[in-house]
């Protein structure tokens, strides 16, 4: 049976796996479709920094040979994926969005890339990102601003801009990004796709350019919620090379929330936190549509959590961490990044300790909150995607920072206009969030 390439490009991983298993398509065919599309559209989309045609086709051929002999390697065998260019892929350059790293060829795969290959995935190439992963707009050192494929004239969001654009435009089956304070969820919302930040420590960050190891988290971006579950289960696992993963990990709770008994936290002071009228309208409409699945709702006042101050404290720690990079890596950085790093270098050890204490306080406050609720509902961002030539709003990551600071899982579901609905749960509730997300998304439409 002949399948339309355009439909294949935009289909879910689960559908592609079914077609591969039935022999209706081959991994080489699927990989070539994505490679051809990525190469043809990259001048405009700016999704990829590196496209590895030779390596991808070699991996696809090996996958087809395995399937022909009846020994598929794993759950992702033959599926073409894109990887953010802050993650090491052996033999490819890892720039982390920095012009000074344009010759930094990775000697080995990052842990998550190794797990993807172990499941049979095909790596198409490396996706674009904000300079040093420090941004929420998709402003790259290599290609300029990454445009939003759904909303012309607007930014794609960041820092995992290219990963979200590749998924939205059908330039990969799915993509892997990293999320320190919202870098998966913000571009996912802006580009109209799904993004997940897993429970902190569930997925190894070994081989990731460090932005702030305390908060750095790797997560998938997909066109389907089912695909998020598939990728999460592939990526998660203990890694002795990552000090933040543990053999005694927080176990995934079974997806067994009962809607009638669910305790849903509803933020009642979003306007005071800087949410725009457009975001408020979109959020309130989504909550009204999803009401049958949300059980008992409880009001939550996030102004008590001092999100902006906690997010700024984390930003200082990020700036200080990046300032420790090899001077050659930072040699040709932008004036914006240099100013941020200089700011951190002027701060004292006491300032850093104060910032770390503020983050600890946020962790404790969030744990207390989840003693009284099962899930918190929040817009992904306080505003819709900004214009591509505008300044980056200071508060763009305030709502995503909430989950990041506490190491909680957070799911972003796309809404109209580039808005997103964020479901946040206690540590270990990843599968529950994904199941609830399926129900909520079906009700929103």
Secondary structure, 3 states (H helix, E strand, C coil): CCCCHHHHHHCCHHHHHHHHHHCCCCHHHHHHHHHHHHHHHHHHHCCEEEECHHHHHHHHHHHHHHHHCCCCCCCCCCCEEEEECCECCCCCECCCCCHHHCCCECCCCCHHHHHHHHCCCEEEEEECCCHHHCCCCCEECCCEECECCCCCCEECCCCCHHHHHHHHCCCCCEEEEEECCCCCHHHHHHHCCEEEECCCCCECCCCECCCCCCCCEEEEEECCHHHHHHHHHHHECCCCCCCCCCCCCCCCCCCCCCCCCCEEEEECCCCCCCCCHHHHHHHHHHHHHHHHHCCEEEEECHHHHCHHHHHHHHHHHHHHHHHCCCCCCCCCCCHHHHHHHHHHHHCCHHHHHHHHHHHHHHHHHHHHHCCCCCEEEEECCCCCCCECCCCCCCCCCHHHHHHHHHCCCEEEEECHHHCEEEEEECCCCHHHHHHHHHHHHHHHC
